[in-house]
Amino acid sequence: MIKSYKTQRTVGMAVIYTILTILSVIWVLPLVWIVMTSFSGEESVYITHVIPTKWTFDNYKTLFTNTDIFNYPRAFMNTLIVAIFSCVISTLSVLMVSYTFSRLRFKARKAFMNVAMILGMFPGFMTMIAIYYILKTIGLSQNIVGLIVVYSAGASLGFFISKGFFDTVPRALDEAATIDGATKNQIFWQIILPMAKPIVVYTVITSFISPWTDFIMAKMLLRDAIDQYTVALVLWNMTDKEKIDTFFYNFCAGSVLVAIPITAVFLKMQKFYVEGITGGAVKG
């Protein structure tokens, strides 16, 4: 009976690992292919070999030297500026709002949380037209400042995971600090926040990735402001049917470069990222 159970368990694990291996290959293969293609020295964009027969760094060099049509360095810098400012503003607002709802008790607290949850169920693109006309009215529809405003404005609605993490922090710390004469502001910045490194890292990563990879809002707001383009818009324009024959390999190289920062950050902070998610899922 024991032997039969061990056999069944072994077979079950073998099937699971086989399925996971197949899924991993399916997921990783396109990434490996685009990395290899970014180093391709082929003259034609019509791929006849999975592995390039000629290798070169020229595709990467061209991105930073040939800026007459596509100014990739400026787009990269624009994206970096938008992502950093949005990340800082979003992180601060999310953490402060989540701490407020976790620790303070005030009238309409439950109502505010319910409204935030309901609003979070609607996809962001439903408000795109309204957002565009509002920003156009105040003169922010053709520059990256408008993007920063958009990405930062609604960030605090995603406070539920952070609130769940703060709920796990003992209230005795707040009470002891209050007895010692600390204000709510001092408790948050000097006591609670230093202990909340996992959720801070989680919030920073999620707040950075969203503006770094977004295409829809950038396309809607920037439109003809070429000097304000983000990387997503530059890469999208490279795939235009009139330009793809010339810039396809540059597109692959640009895609690899834009993936490096978020991949590096995620690998470096992966431990805290997982702790932030699991810690925030303990309580609602």
N, C-alpha and C positions, 0 to 999 in steps of 0.2 A: 504493500500500500504506500509506504514511504517512498520506495523506489519509483512507483508510478507517478506520485506527486512531483518528485524531482524531475522526472522525464517531461511531464507536462509543463512544468515551470521553465525548463531549459528550452523546450520548443517554443513556448510563448515568448520568452525573452528574445530568442533568435528571430522570430517573426517581427517583433517590435523593432529590434535594431536594424533589420533588413529594410523595413519601411522607412525608418528615420534616415538611414543611409541614402536611400533612393531620393527622398525629399531633399536632403542636404545637397546632393549632386545637382538636382533640378534647380535649387535656389542659387547655388554657387556658380554653376556653369556660365550663366550670362555675365556675371561679374568678371570671371576669369577671361571670358572672351573679349569683353570690352577693354580690359586692361591690356591684353595681348594686341588687340587691334590698334590701340593708341600708340603702340610702338611700330606699327606696320610701315614698311617703306614701299609698299606696292603702289604702282602708278594708277591702277584702276580702282574705283570704289566698289566694283562688283566682286564680291568676295568669292573666290574659288577654292581657298584653303582655310580650314579652321585655324590652323597655326600659320602665321605669316611666314613667307619664305625670305623676306628681307626685313631687317630690323633697323630702326633709326630713332633718334631723339628729336628729329626736325619738327615733328608734329607739336611737341611741347614748346620748342623754341619759337615757332611761328606764332603761337598764341601771344607771346610777349613782345615780339618784334614787328609783326605785321598787324598794325592796329588801324589801318586806314578804313577797313570795312567793319571789323568787329574789334572793339577796344576791350579785350578780355581783362587786362590788368585793372582798368577803371571799374569795370563791372564787378570784378572780384572785390575791390576795395569798397564799392557801394554796398555790396552784399554783406561784407564784414561789418561795416558801420551800422547798417540796419540791424543785423543780428545782435551785435554787442549792446547797442542802446536799448533795443527791445528786450533783450535778456535781462539787463539790469533793472529796467522799470518793471517788467513783468514779475521778476523774482521778488522784488521788494513788495509789490502790491499783493501778490499771492500769499506770501508768508505773513504779512501784517493782517490781511483779512482773515486768513485761516486761524491765526492765533486769537484774533478778536472773537470769532465765533466759537472757538474752543474754550476760552477762559471766561469771557464776559457774559453776563446774563442781563438782557435788556428787552424792552418791549419790542414786539414785532421781529424778534430774532428768528423764530421759526418761520415766520412769513417770508423774511428775506431769504432764508436758506431754500425754502420751497420755490420761490420765484427764480432763484439762481439755478436750481436743478432743472426747472421747466425750460428756461432759456437755453441751458446747455444742451437740451435735446434737439434743438433746431440747428441744422447745418448752417455754417457761416455764410455760404454763398446766397442764402435767401435774402440777405440784407445788402448784397453787393451794390445794387442800383442806388439804394438810399445812401449808402456810405459814399459812393462816388459823387453824387450831387451835393452832399453836405461838404465834402472836402473841396469840391470845385468852387463852391460858394465862398469858402474862406481862403482859397488860393493855395491849396495843398494837394491838388490832383495831379501835378506833373513833377513831383520831386520826392525824394526818399523820406523826407520828413513826414509826409502823409502816410507812408508805409509804416514808419515807426509808431505813429499815432494809432493806426489801425491794429497793428499787432499787440500793442500795449494796452489799448483801451478795454478790451474784454478779457484780459488775462486773469483778472481776479475772480472771474466766475468759475475758474477751475481750481477752487480752493479745497475741494472735498478730501482729496488724498492727503494734502498737507494738514488739514484739520484732524484727520484720523490719526496722523502721527503725533500731533501736539496733544491729542486726547490721551496718549499712552504715557506722556511725561507726568510724573506725580505732581499733584497740586500742592503737596506739602512744601515743595521748593518755593512756589509763589507765596505761600502763607508765611514761611520762614523769612523770606526776603522782605515781605510787607511789614512784619514785626520789627525788622531791622531798619525800617524807614525807607525802603526802596519804592520808587514809583512804578506804575505799570510799564512805563516806557523803559526804565532801567532794568526791570525784570526781563523784558523781552530781549533787549539788545545785549545785556551783559551776562544773563544767566541761562535763559531758555535757548536762545539762538546758537550759542557755542556748543550746546549739547545736541543740537538738531542737524548735525553735519550731513547725515544721509538724505534727509528730505530737502535740505538746501541744495545739495548736489543734484538730486533728482529734478528739482524745479529749475535749476540752471540749465541742465541738459535739454529738458523738454522746451524751455523757453528759447533756447538758442537754435534748436533744430528746426522748429516751425518756420521762422522767418528765413532761415538759411536755405531751405529747400522749397519754399512756396513759389508758385508760378501764377496762380489765378489772380490773386490780389495785385501782384506786381504788374501783370499784363493789363488789368483793368485801369489801374491808377496812372501808370507811367506812359502808356500808349506811345506817343511820338517823342517823348523826352529821351532821346537816344543817349545823351551824356549821363542820364540818371539810371540807365538800365542795370538790372541785377544780372547775375550769372545765368539764372534760369531763362531770362529773356534772350540773352546772347546765344545760349546754346539752342534755344528753340528757333531762332532766326537762322542758325547754321543749317538746320534741317529743311529749310525752304527748298522747294523743288528746283528752283533756279540756282541755288548755291550748294546743295548737298554734294554734288559731284566734286566740288573743289574743297569743301570744308568738312567732309565726313570724318576724316582721321583727326582733324583738329577738334571736332565735336567729341570724339571718344577721349582725346587727351584732356579736354576741358572737363568732361564728366568725371574723370579719375581725380583730377586736382580738386574739384569741389567736394569730393567725397572724403578726401584725406583729413581735413580738420575735424569733422564730426566723428569719423572713425577713431581718430587718435584720442579725442576727448572721451568717447564712450568706453574705449578699452582701458583708459587710465582710471576712469571713475566708475567702472562697472560694479565693483563691490558695493559702493555707496548707493548706486542707482537701484540695485536689487533690494538693499536694506530699506531704502526710502519707500519703495512700492509695498513691500511686505509690512513695514511698520505702519504705513498709512492705511493699510487694509484691515488692521486689527479692529478699529472702531469706526463708526460712521458719524 
